[in-house]
Amino acid sequence: MSIKFRNATLAIAVSVALGTTASVSAAENGSNAKEEKVERIAVVGSRAAPRSVADSPVPIDIVGGDELGKNASSDMLDQLATAVPSFNVRQQPISDAATLIRPVNLRGLSSDSTLILVNGKRRHRASVIAFQGGGVNDGAQGPDISVIPSVALKQVEVLRDGAAAQYGSDAIAGVMNFVLKDASDGGSLSVRRGEYYEGDGDSTIVDGNIGLPFTKDGFVNLSFQLKNADATSRSVQRTDAQALADAGNEFINDPAQIWGNPEINDDITLFGNMGLDLGNDKEFYLFGNYSERDAVGGFYYRNPQTRSSVYSADGGETLLVGDIAQANGAARTCADVPANVDNVLNTQAYQDLVADPNCFSINQLYPGGYTPAFGGNITDTSLTIGTKGEINEGFLAGWYFDLSGSVGRNEASFNLANTLNPSLGLDTPTSFDTGKYIQLEKTFNFELVRGVDIGLADDLNVATGLEWREESFEIVAGEEASWQAGAYAEQGFSIGSHGFAGFSPAAAGVNTRRNIAAYVDVEAYITDGFLLGGALRYEDFSSFGDTLNYKLTAQYEVNDEISLRASHSTGFRAPTVGQANVVNTATSIVNGDLIQSFTAPPTDPLSAFYGGEELTPEESVSYAIGGVYQSGDFFLTVDYYTIEVTDRIAQSSQIFLDPADYDDLRAAGVQNPELISAVTYFANDFDTTTSGVDVVANYGMELLGGDTKFSLAYNFNETEVDKFNPETTNSGKIQRLEEGIPKHRGTFTVAQTWDDVSMFVRANYFGKYYATHADDTSATGSEIASSAVTIDLEASYFLNDSFTFSAGVNNLFDQEAEKLQEGTLGSLGGIYYESGPFDYNGGYYYVKATYNF
């Protein structure tokens, strides 16, 4: 029996195969077109036999690999955002590690509330936690989707419904399944080059795919992508830096800081997918990836007369002066140097300081201030091996099985340049290796499925299985100078590499959690047009205990054109091991001022002093109801949903340390509390209700001598915070949770195909939203942003069967992102709010050449 034939049988249902929609059309004809259609029939949120989207009891989308390639961006996240309206992603130009791993949202929930699968198997998380995640994603730790190149994909399947009762933790908002190509012949090679209208952000992407036979009964499909992208700058000179330059400080750069996309170097990704027919109705499969990239971004400018704990300890009234003798136990002799002047470098007091070998200030190293450069190397690997098929003998004869094991690892190594450890004085290095985060996950699955005749219109499908998972989060210490408390810490100088303090040996270590799950799914047609389904899942975690969740689904065919569907489920999201144990020191903006914020585990003495407690799972209750209408070439789905989440996990707002608490904090084991401006930790601190409507419509016709397709996708999404802890969650964060993502989002696409030419025009609508800059929710750092429309355009010419040439534009009319308020642009050094729903860099054009073989 061939592999392709079995893909249309119940055996494929043992692997989790999620939904399909009519939103992607094939340009082929004849047998190829038929094969394309068959491959896009899949299981929708169940483990029963594959069926079409119109027969689905839950809403789903499918985005074909060809559609993902029709986008100027080289990032999978941007490509999905244009195809799935309830999927949101944003650039974060100065946001510590979140700059390297961009957080995403489905249906307005955090990025780790959507379960990510590859070929139906759970994808491991990224090691990076989004400490500044734009409100909704603060502290989220989801998988890094951007490492998956579109050239490796046959399709992306999006289940827009809660499914934790079926697939486990993280599926509160829904499930996304990335299906890898499985062709055994043919392939492609393409080169794409583009840049922004502003003349920066040049990117070059080379990708390829090849299908090979693996004996006469199998396939090996290999893909690669190599990407390089220059940084962008949407910067203005900071007003404080310009004032210093005007006063005669010759060491000021213009601009003093770069606000824009990071530079991406040698971003290489390799994906492989293999299958082999073993005979006797059995199949072996293997797939995995290796990905690595280097990224370098910027931080905020450090003012050489006012920056706290580096240049000053009193808000810029005087310089922070280090006394070498005092550090060695002698009495302090260094005099104060007034800094509330136009240019402290020209004052006699500063000249006297420089002349005194016993005294110093950081101005002697960086007289014009400095802007740390934050970089990282992200390495991502995974491997899944399994076998599936029909059991032909024994007491399980007639059952289909799927046995698999997976391992995934994501490592993020961080570094800083153009900075210092102030507590080391003038002997400090200016670049640092600050340490690593490593996320490692192992999963084993055993699944069984069978149809049972109980006298209904169709067999009752019964699926059951077991899953074992182990998740570990490791912190690797940075070099000593990156975390060391130097001799001048007691004189008020900041400890550790400034901007992103290195991980100390005390913070380093591995934390591990294991869990085991058992589940059962049943589904059957009670009558020819009435489908009922149910799922029950039990999980037991080594950290916090067990949980039991259920799901009910129904679908009723009113007639040949109309069907109704509904679902109800409970769900959960377990706190990640990283969220429970991460340590980080970073810089945040609060009311326009830079502060050094320390993220500690919730049970750390510092966190516990300010209310931190052991994390427990989020719990959810979901309801959905909708309908499908199809008539000829017209297809329409409308679905309403509501998701109630209690005990949501997120990073707390900054809790400022009270000087009156310093002695008690020292007694609790906190070192140098006077050098910590604020602390944050993860907490189960609020409840939310998210409601919305999804509309998807498609219509095909012949027009202008070719094939025309109209596609509309719209999402309305609203989140209300029902309860929160005012001790750890401020009103600004509540507004970001409720309004930080547009309530209205839609796309309308017109695609036209002729024999030698194809093209599409896509309009993207983004409704009003609450715009903030970094963590600044003050009146000057935030506002309600206007709605906007962007237009994307692409045209392709098919020279022959092998060569295709394309050209396109994203944001054709250069729609501007929301600008910062007058008077704040210079103080922040940027032009636009960083929390916008579309690319703040403006219009982007590209050309692409593809060779198919």
C-alpha positions in Angstrom: 0.0 0.0 0.0 1.5 3.4 -1.0 2.1 6.3 1.4 -0.1 8.7 -0.7 -3.0 6.3 -0.6 -2.8 5.9 3.1 -2.8 9.6 3.6 -6.5 9.5 2.6 -7.3 6.7 5.1 -8.0 6.7 8.8 -4.3 5.9 9.5 -3.4 9.6 8.9 -5.9 10.6 11.5 -3.7 9.1 14.2 -1.2 12.0 13.7 -2.8 15.3 14.7 -3.9 16.8 11.4 -5.7 20.1 11.9 -8.1 22.0 9.6 -8.5 23.1 6.1 -10.3 25.9 4.4 -11.1 26.8 0.9 -9.0 29.9 1.2 -6.2 28.6 -0.9 -6.6 27.7 -4.6 -4.4 25.7 -6.9 -3.3 27.0 -10.2 -2.8 23.5 -11.6 -5.2 21.5 -13.6 -5.8 17.8 -14.4 -4.4 15.2 -12.0 -2.2 17.6 -10.2 -5.1 19.8 -9.2 -7.0 16.8 -7.9 -4.1 15.7 -5.9 -3.7 19.2 -4.4 -7.4 19.1 -3.3 -7.1 15.7 -1.7 -4.0 16.7 0.3 -5.9 19.7 1.8 -8.7 17.5 3.3 -7.6 17.0 6.9 -8.8 16.2 10.4 -10.2 19.3 12.1 -9.6 19.3 15.8 -10.2 15.6 16.2 -8.6 12.3 15.5 -11.4 11.0 13.3 -11.2 10.4 9.5 -10.2 13.4 7.4 -13.1 15.6 6.2 -13.6 18.9 4.4 -13.8 22.2 6.2 -17.5 22.5 5.5 -18.1 19.4 7.6 -16.0 20.7 10.5 -17.5 21.3 13.9 -14.8 23.9 14.7 -13.5 26.9 12.6 -10.1 26.5 10.8 -7.9 28.2 8.3 -5.4 26.8 5.9 -2.6 28.9 4.4 -0.7 27.2 1.6 3.0 27.3 1.2 2.6 29.2 -2.1 0.5 31.9 -0.4 3.1 32.3 2.4 5.7 33.1 -0.3 3.6 36.0 -1.6 4.9 38.5 0.9 7.8 40.8 1.0 8.9 39.9 4.5 11.4 37.2 5.0 9.9 36.4 8.4 7.3 33.7 8.8 5.5 35.8 11.4 4.8 38.7 9.1 3.7 36.3 6.4 1.1 34.7 8.7 -0.1 38.0 9.9 -1.2 39.0 6.4 -3.0 35.6 5.9 -4.8 35.1 9.3 -6.5 38.2 10.6 -6.7 37.1 14.2 -3.0 36.5 14.2 -1.0 39.6 15.3 2.8 40.2 15.5 4.8 43.3 16.0 8.4 44.6 15.7 10.1 45.5 19.0 13.1 47.6 18.2 14.6 48.2 21.7 13.2 45.4 23.8 16.1 43.2 25.2 15.7 39.6 24.1 12.2 40.1 22.7 13.9 41.8 19.8 15.4 38.5 18.9 12.3 36.3 19.3 9.2 38.4 18.3 6.1 37.4 20.3 2.8 36.8 18.5 -0.9 36.7 19.4 -3.9 34.6 18.2 -7.3 36.0 19.2 -5.8 38.6 21.5 -4.2 36.1 23.9 -0.5 35.8 24.7 1.9 33.9 22.3 2.2 30.9 24.7 -1.6 30.5 24.6 -1.4 29.0 21.1 -0.1 25.4 20.7 2.4 25.1 17.8 2.7 21.8 16.0 5.0 20.6 13.2 3.5 17.6 11.2 1.1 17.2 14.1 3.7 17.0 16.8 4.3 19.5 19.6 6.9 22.1 18.8 9.4 23.1 21.6 9.4 26.6 23.1 12.0 29.3 22.5 14.4 29.8 25.4 13.9 33.6 25.2 11.1 35.1 27.3 9.5 38.3 26.1 10.1 40.5 29.2 8.8 43.6 27.3 6.1 42.0 25.2 3.8 44.9 24.5 1.5 44.3 27.4 -0.3 41.2 26.1 2.9 39.2 25.7 4.7 40.5 28.8 6.6 37.4 30.0 5.3 35.1 27.3 7.5 32.1 26.3 6.2 30.6 23.1 7.9 28.7 20.3 10.0 30.6 17.8 7.9 30.3 14.6 10.2 32.5 12.6 12.8 29.7 12.2 10.3 27.8 9.9 10.8 28.9 6.3 7.8 29.0 3.9 9.8 27.0 1.3 9.6 24.0 3.6 5.9 24.1 4.0 3.0 22.4 2.2 0.5 24.3 4.3 -0.2 25.9 7.7 -3.4 24.8 9.4 -4.9 27.1 12.0 -7.5 25.7 14.4 -9.3 28.8 15.8 -10.8 27.1 18.9 -9.7 26.0 22.4 -8.2 22.6 22.2 -6.3 21.9 25.5 -8.6 19.0 26.2 -7.4 17.3 23.1 -3.7 18.4 22.8 -2.7 19.6 26.2 -1.3 22.8 27.6 -1.0 26.0 25.6 -4.0 25.5 23.3 -6.3 28.0 25.0 -6.5 30.3 21.9 -6.1 27.6 19.3 -3.6 25.4 17.5 -1.3 26.0 14.5 0.1 23.0 12.6 3.0 23.6 10.2 2.8 20.7 7.6 6.1 20.1 5.9 6.4 19.2 2.2 6.5 15.5 1.4 7.1 15.3 -2.3 9.5 12.6 -3.5 10.6 14.5 -6.6 10.9 18.1 -8.0 12.0 21.1 -6.1 12.8 24.8 -6.4 15.5 27.4 -5.9 14.8 31.1 -5.4 16.6 34.4 -4.6 14.8 37.4 -3.2 16.2 40.9 -2.7 14.5 43.9 -1.3 14.7 47.0 0.8 12.5 49.7 2.4 11.5 52.9 0.7 13.9 54.7 3.1 16.8 52.9 1.5 17.7 50.7 4.5 16.9 47.2 5.8 18.3 45.5 2.7 17.6 41.8 2.8 18.7 38.9 0.7 17.0 35.5 1.0 18.1 32.4 -0.8 16.0 29.3 -0.3 15.5 25.9 -1.9 13.6 22.7 -1.7 14.2 19.3 -3.2 12.2 16.0 -3.1 14.0 12.7 -3.4 12.9 9.1 -3.5 13.9 7.0 -0.4 13.9 3.6 -1.9 10.9 2.9 -4.2 8.5 3.2 -1.2 9.5 6.5 0.5 10.6 10.1 0.2 13.1 12.6 1.6 12.2 16.2 1.3 14.9 18.8 2.1 14.6 22.6 2.5 17.0 25.4 3.3 16.9 29.1 3.7 19.8 31.6 4.1 18.9 35.1 5.1 20.7 38.4 5.8 19.0 41.6 6.7 20.5 45.0 7.4 19.3 47.1 10.3 16.8 49.9 9.9 16.8 53.3 11.5 13.7 55.3 12.2 15.5 57.6 14.6 15.8 61.3 15.5 18.5 62.8 17.6 17.6 62.9 21.2 17.0 66.3 22.6 19.4 65.8 25.6 22.2 64.5 23.3 21.7 67.5 21.0 21.8 69.9 23.9 25.1 68.5 25.0 26.5 68.7 21.4 25.3 72.3 21.2 27.1 73.0 24.5 30.4 71.8 23.1 30.5 68.1 23.9 32.4 66.8 20.9 31.7 63.1 21.6 28.0 63.0 20.8 27.0 60.7 18.0 24.1 61.8 15.7 21.9 60.0 16.3 22.9 59.0 19.8 20.9 55.8 19.5 19.4 53.8 16.7 15.7 53.0 16.9 14.8 50.3 14.3 15.0 46.6 13.3 18.0 44.7 14.4 20.7 43.5 12.0 20.3 39.8 11.1 23.4 37.9 10.0 23.8 34.4 8.5 20.3 33.2 9.4 20.5 29.7 8.2 17.7 27.1 8.5 17.7 23.5 7.4 14.5 21.3 7.4 14.1 17.7 6.5 11.1 15.5 6.2 11.2 11.7 5.5 8.7 8.9 5.2 9.0 5.2 4.3 6.4 2.6 3.6 7.4 -0.4 5.7 4.8 -2.7 4.1 2.1 -4.5 6.0 0.2 -1.2 6.4 3.0 0.4 8.4 5.0 3.6 7.8 8.1 5.2 9.3 8.6 8.9 9.5 11.3 11.3 10.6 11.6 15.1 10.4 13.6 17.9 12.1 15.5 21.1 11.7 18.7 22.9 12.4 18.6 26.7 12.6 21.0 29.4 13.7 21.2 33.2 13.4 23.0 36.2 14.8 21.2 39.4 15.6 22.5 42.8 16.8 20.1 45.5 18.0 20.3 48.7 20.0 19.5 49.9 23.5 18.6 53.3 24.9 21.2 56.1 25.1 22.9 56.7 28.5 23.2 60.4 29.2 26.7 61.3 30.4 25.5 63.7 33.1 22.3 62.2 34.4 22.2 58.4 33.9 21.5 56.9 37.4 24.1 54.7 39.0 26.5 55.3 36.1 27.1 59.0 35.8 25.1 60.4 38.7 23.4 59.3 41.9 21.2 62.3 42.5 19.4 62.9 39.1 22.2 64.9 37.5 22.9 67.4 40.3 26.4 66.1 40.7 28.5 63.4 38.9 28.9 60.0 40.5 32.6 60.1 41.4 34.5 57.0 42.3 37.1 57.1 45.1 39.9 54.6 44.7 41.2 55.1 48.2 37.7 54.6 49.7 37.4 51.3 47.8 40.6 50.2 49.5 39.3 51.0 53.0 40.6 54.6 53.4 38.6 57.7 54.0 36.9 59.4 51.0 38.8 62.4 49.6 37.1 63.0 46.2 35.1 66.2 45.9 31.7 66.6 44.3 31.5 67.7 40.7 28.4 69.7 39.8 26.7 68.3 36.8 23.6 70.6 36.4 25.5 72.5 33.8 25.4 72.6 30.0 28.6 70.6 29.5 30.3 69.2 32.6 33.5 68.4 30.6 34.3 72.1 30.3 34.0 72.8 34.1 37.0 73.3 36.3 35.7 70.8 38.9 35.7 68.1 36.2 39.2 69.0 35.1 40.4 68.8 38.7 38.7 65.4 38.9 40.6 64.1 35.9 43.9 65.4 37.3 43.4 63.6 40.6 44.7 59.9 40.2 42.6 58.9 43.2 39.2 60.0 41.6 37.3 59.1 38.4 34.0 59.3 36.7 32.6 57.2 33.9 32.8 60.3 31.7 36.5 59.5 31.3 35.6 56.3 29.4 32.5 57.6 27.6 32.5 61.4 27.7 29.6 61.6 25.2 27.5 58.9 26.9 27.0 55.5 25.3 24.4 53.3 23.8 24.8 49.6 24.5 24.6 47.2 21.5 22.7 44.1 22.4 23.4 40.9 20.4 22.5 37.3 20.4 23.1 34.0 18.7 19.9 31.8 18.5 20.4 28.1 17.8 17.3 25.9 17.3 17.3 22.1 16.7 14.6 19.4 16.7 14.1 15.8 15.7 11.0 13.6 15.6 11.0 9.9 14.8 8.0 7.6 14.7 6.1 4.9 13.1 2.3 4.5 12.4 -0.1 2.2 10.7 -2.6 -0.6 11.2 -2.2 -3.3 13.8 -3.1 -6.5 11.9 -3.0 -9.1 14.7 -3.4 -9.6 18.4 -6.0 -8.1 20.7 -5.5 -4.7 19.2 -6.1 -5.9 15.6 -8.0 -3.4 13.6 -6.6 -0.4 15.6 -4.4 2.3 14.0 -1.4 3.3 16.0 1.1 6.2 16.1 4.3 5.8 18.3 6.7 8.7 18.3 9.5 10.5 20.2 10.6 14.1 19.8 13.4 16.3 21.2 13.7 20.0 20.7 16.4 22.4 21.9 16.6 26.2 21.7 19.7 28.1 22.9 20.0 31.9 23.1 23.5 33.3 23.8 23.6 36.9 24.7 26.3 39.6 24.4 26.8 43.3 24.9 29.1 45.8 23.3 29.8 49.5 23.8 28.9 49.3 27.5 30.6 48.7 30.8 30.3 47.3 34.3 30.2 50.6 36.3 31.1 49.0 39.6 34.5 47.9 38.1 35.5 51.6 37.5 37.8 52.5 34.7 39.2 49.0 34.5 35.9 47.6 33.2 35.7 45.8 29.9 33.4 47.4 27.3 32.0 44.2 25.8 30.6 41.1 27.5 29.3 37.6 27.0 26.4 37.8 29.4 25.3 34.1 29.4 22.7 31.8 27.9 19.2 30.5 28.1 18.6 26.9 27.0 15.2 25.3 26.6 15.2 21.5 26.1 12.0 19.4 25.6 11.5 15.7 25.2 8.2 14.1 24.3 6.9 10.5 23.7 3.5 9.8 22.3 1.5 6.6 21.8 -1.9 6.9 20.1 -4.6 4.4 19.1 -7.7 5.1 17.0 -10.5 2.9 15.6 -13.9 3.1 14.2 -16.6 1.1 16.1 -20.0 0.1 14.7 -22.6 0.9 17.4 -25.6 1.2 15.0 -25.3 4.9 14.2 -25.2 6.5 10.8 -21.5 6.0 10.8 -18.9 4.3 12.9 -18.1 5.8 16.3 -14.5 7.0 16.1 -12.6 6.2 19.3 -9.1 7.6 19.9 -7.0 7.2 23.0 -3.4 7.8 23.9 -0.6 8.5 26.3 1.9 11.3 26.3 5.1 11.9 28.4 7.0 15.2 28.4 10.0 16.6 30.1 10.8 20.3 29.9 13.9 21.9 31.3 15.1 25.5 31.4 18.8 26.2 31.9 20.6 29.5 32.7 24.3 29.5 31.9 26.4 32.1 33.7 28.1 34.8 31.7 31.7 35.9 32.0 32.6 37.1 35.5 32.9 40.8 34.5 29.3 40.7 33.3 27.8 40.0 36.7 30.6 40.9 39.1 30.0 43.4 42.0 33.1 45.5 41.7 35.0 47.5 44.3 32.9 50.6 43.6 29.4 49.0 44.0 29.2 50.4 47.6 29.8 53.9 46.2 26.6 53.7 44.2 27.9 52.3 40.8 25.6 49.8 39.1 26.6 46.1 39.2 27.0 44.0 36.1 27.2 44.8 32.4 25.0 47.8 31.9 21.8 47.4 29.9 21.6 43.6 30.3 23.4 42.3 33.4 25.1 38.9 32.9 23.8 35.8 34.6 25.7 35.1 37.8 26.7 31.6 39.0 24.0 32.0 41.7 21.4 32.4 39.0 22.8 29.6 36.8 21.4 26.1 36.9 18.9 23.7 35.3 15.2 23.4 36.4 13.2 20.4 35.1 9.5 19.4 35.1 7.9 16.3 33.8 4.3 15.5 33.1 2.2 12.5 31.8 -1.1 12.7 30.1 -3.9 10.3 29.1 -6.8 11.2 26.8 -9.8 9.8 25.0 -11.6 11.3 22.0 -15.0 10.0 20.6 -16.8 11.3 17.6 -19.7 10.0 15.5 -22.5 11.0 13.1 -25.7 10.5 15.1 -27.6 10.9 11.8 -26.3 11.6 8.3 -26.1 15.3 9.0 -25.6 15.5 12.8 -22.1 15.1 14.1 -21.2 15.0 17.9 -17.8 14.7 19.5 -16.2 14.8 22.9 -12.7 14.7 24.4 -11.4 14.2 27.9 -7.7 14.7 28.9 -6.0 14.2 32.2 -2.5 15.5 32.9 -0.3 15.2 36.0 2.7 17.6 36.4 5.6 17.0 38.8 5.5 20.7 39.9 1.9 21.7 40.6 -0.2 18.6 40.4 -2.9 17.4 38.0 -5.7 18.8 35.8 -8.7 17.4 34.0 -10.2 19.1 30.9 -13.0 18.3 28.5 -14.4 19.4 25.1 -17.7 19.0 23.3 -18.3 19.7 19.6 -21.4 19.5 17.4 -22.1 20.1 13.7 -25.5 20.0 12.0 -26.1 20.2 8.2 -29.3 22.2 7.7 -29.2 21.4 3.9 -26.6 21.0 1.2 -25.5 24.6 1.5 -25.8 25.5 5.2 -24.4 23.9 8.3 -24.2 25.1 11.9 -21.5 24.2 14.4 -20.7 24.8 18.1 -18.1 23.9 20.7 -17.5 24.2 24.4 -14.4 23.3 26.3 -12.3 23.8 29.3 -8.5 24.3 29.1 -5.3 25.2 30.9 -1.9 26.6 30.3 0.8 25.4 32.6 3.4 27.9 33.7 6.6 27.3 31.8 9.7 26.2 33.7 11.3 29.4 32.4 8.7 31.6 33.8 9.0 30.0 37.2 12.8 30.2 37.4 14.1 33.0 35.0 16.5 35.7 36.2 17.1 38.9 34.2 18.2 42.5 34.7 17.2 44.9 32.0 16.4 48.5 31.3 12.8 49.8 31.1 11.2 53.2 30.4 8.8 54.3 33.2 7.3 57.8 32.9 9.9 58.7 30.4 12.9 57.7 32.6 15.2 54.8 32.2 15.3 52.4 35.2 17.2 49.2 35.9 14.5 46.5 36.4 15.3 43.1 37.9 13.2 40.0 37.0 13.4 37.3 39.6 11.7 34.0 40.2 8.4 34.5 42.1 9.8 32.5 45.0 13.1 34.5 45.1 13.5 36.4 48.4 13.2 39.8 46.6 10.0 38.7 44.8 8.6 37.0 47.9 9.1 40.2 49.9 6.8 42.0 47.5 4.2 39.3 47.2 5.6 36.7 44.9 4.1 33.1 45.2 4.5 29.8 43.5 2.9 29.8 40.0 -0.3 27.7 39.2 -1.8 26.9 35.8 -4.1 29.3 34.0 -7.6 27.9 33.5 -10.0 28.6 30.7 -13.6 28.1 29.6 -14.4 28.5 25.9 -17.7 28.7 24.0 -18.1 29.0 20.2 -21.0 29.0 17.7 -20.9 29.5 14.0 -22.1 28.5 10.5 -20.9 27.6 7.1 -22.5 28.5 3.8 -21.3 27.2 0.5 -22.8 27.5 -2.9 -20.9 26.8 -6.1 -17.7 28.9 -5.9 -18.8 30.9 -3.0 -17.7 29.9 0.6 -18.5 31.8 3.8 -17.9 31.0 7.5 -19.0 33.1 10.5 -18.0 32.1 14.0 -18.5 33.8 17.4 -16.3 32.8 20.4 -15.7 33.7 24.0 -12.7 32.7 26.1 -12.7 33.2 29.9 -9.2 32.8 31.4 -8.7 32.8 35.2 -5.4 33.2 37.0 -3.6 34.4 33.9 0.2 34.3 34.1 2.2 37.4 33.2 5.1 39.4 34.2 4.1 41.9 36.9 4.4 45.6 36.5 7.5 47.2 38.0 7.4 47.2 41.8 9.7 50.0 43.0 11.9 49.2 45.9 11.3 51.4 49.0 14.5 52.6 50.7 12.8 51.9 54.0 12.8 48.2 53.0 16.6 48.0 52.3 17.5 46.6 55.8 14.7 44.0 55.7 15.7 43.0 52.2 19.3 42.5 53.2 18.2 40.4 56.1 16.1 38.3 53.6 19.3 37.7 51.6 19.0 40.3 48.9 22.4 41.8 48.0 22.8 45.5 47.2 19.0 46.3 47.1 19.9 50.0 46.8 21.2 49.4 43.3 17.9 47.9 42.1 15.3 50.4 41.0 12.4 47.9 40.6 11.6 44.2 40.6 9.2 42.2 38.4 8.2 38.6 38.7 5.6 36.2 37.2 2.3 35.9 38.9 -1.3 34.6 38.5 -2.6 38.0 38.9 -5.6 38.7 36.7 -8.7 37.2 34.9 -9.9 38.1 31.4 -12.8 37.5 29.1 -12.0 37.6 25.3 -14.8 37.6 22.8 -14.9 38.0 19.1 -16.2 37.1 15.6 -14.3 35.6 12.7 -15.5 36.0 9.1 -13.9 34.2 6.2 -15.3 34.4 2.6 -14.0 33.2 -0.8 -15.4 33.5 -4.3 -13.9 32.3 -7.6 -14.9 33.3 -11.1 -13.6 33.8 -14.6 -12.8 37.5 -15.3 -10.7 39.4 -17.7 -9.8 36.3 -19.6 -8.4 34.5 -16.6 -9.2 33.0 -13.2 -10.1 35.5 -10.4 -10.4 34.8 -6.7 -11.8 37.2 -4.1 -10.9 36.5 -0.4 -12.1 38.3 2.7 -11.0 37.6 6.2 -12.2 39.7 9.2 -11.7 39.4 12.9 -13.3 41.4 15.8 -11.7 40.7 19.1 -12.3 42.3 22.5 -10.6 41.6 25.8 -11.9 42.7 29.2 -9.9 42.4 32.4 -12.4 41.0 34.9 -10.1 41.1 38.0 -6.5 42.0 38.8 -4.2 42.5 41.7 -3.5 46.3 41.9 -0.3 45.5 43.9 1.4 44.0 40.9 -0.6 45.1 37.9 -1.1 48.8 37.2 -3.8 50.5 35.3 -1.6 51.2 32.3 -1.0 47.5 31.9 -4.7 46.8 32.1 -5.3 49.3 29.2 -2.6 47.6 27.2 -4.3 44.2 27.8 -7.7 45.5 26.8 -6.8 47.9 23.9 -3.2 47.1 22.9 -4.3 45.1 19.9 -6.8 46.5 17.3 -10.3 45.3 17.9 -11.0 45.2 14.2 -8.7 43.6 11.7 -9.3 42.5 8.1 -7.8 41.6 4.8 -9.3 41.6 1.3 -7.4 40.0 -1.5 -8.0 39.9 -5.2 -5.9 37.3 -7.1 -5.8 37.0 -10.9 -4.2 34.3 -12.9 -3.6 34.0 -16.7 -1.5 31.5 -18.6 1.8 33.5 -18.3 1.1 36.1 -15.6 -0.4 36.1 -12.1 -0.9 38.9 -9.7 -2.6 39.8 -6.4 -3.6 43.0 -4.6 -4.3 42.8 -0.8 -5.7 45.5 1.4 -5.0 45.2 5.2 -7.2 47.1 7.7 -6.1 47.8 11.2 -8.5 49.4 13.7 -7.8 51.8 16.5 -5.6 50.6 19.3 -3.8 51.8 22.4 -0.2 52.7 21.4 2.6 52.8 23.9 6.3 53.2 23.7 8.1 50.4 25.6 6.6 50.2 29.1 5.7 53.9 29.2 1.9 54.2 29.7 2.0 57.8 30.9 0.0 60.5 29.1 3.1 61.6 27.1 4.2 58.1 26.3 0.9 56.6 25.1 -2.3 57.4 23.2 -5.2 55.9 21.2 -3.7 55.4 17.7 -5.7 55.9 14.5 -6.9 53.1 12.2 -4.9 52.4 9.1 -5.0 50.6 5.7 -2.0 49.2 3.9 -1.9 47.8 0.4 0.3 44.9 -0.8 0.9 44.1 -4.5 2.7 41.4 -6.3 3.0 40.3 -10.0 4.7 37.2 -11.4 5.7 36.3 -14.9 6.1 32.6 -15.9 8.8 32.6 -18.5 8.4 28.8 -18.9 7.7 25.8 -16.8 11.0 26.3 -14.9 11.5 30.1 -14.4 9.3 32.6 -12.6 10.1 36.2 -12.0 8.2 38.2 -9.4 8.1 41.8 -8.1 6.1 43.2 -5.3 5.6 45.8 -2.7 4.4 45.7 0.9 2.7 48.9 2.1 2.5 50.3 -1.4 1.5 53.8 -0.4 3.9 54.0 2.5 1.2 54.2 5.2 2.9 55.7 8.3 2.7 54.0 11.7 1.4 56.1 14.6 3.9 58.8 15.4 5.0 59.6 18.9 3.5 62.8 20.4 5.2 66.2 19.8 7.8 66.8 22.4 8.5 63.1 23.0 10.2 62.1 19.8 13.5 63.7 20.8 13.4 62.5 24.4 12.9 58.9 23.2 15.0 59.0 20.1 12.4 57.4 17.9 9.6 58.5 15.6 6.9 55.9 16.0 5.3 53.9 18.7 6.8 50.4 18.8 3.5 48.7 19.7 1.9 49.1 16.3 0.1 46.2 14.5 2.0 46.7 11.2 5.6 47.4 10.3 6.7 50.9 11.4 9.5 50.9 8.8 7.1 51.8 6.0 7.0 50.7 2.4 9.1 47.8 1.2 9.7 46.5 -2.4 11.3 43.4 -3.6 12.1 41.2 -6.6 12.3 37.5 -6.7 13.5 34.8 -9.2 12.4 31.2 -8.8 13.7 28.1 -10.7 11.4 25.1 -10.4 12.6 21.6 -11.4 
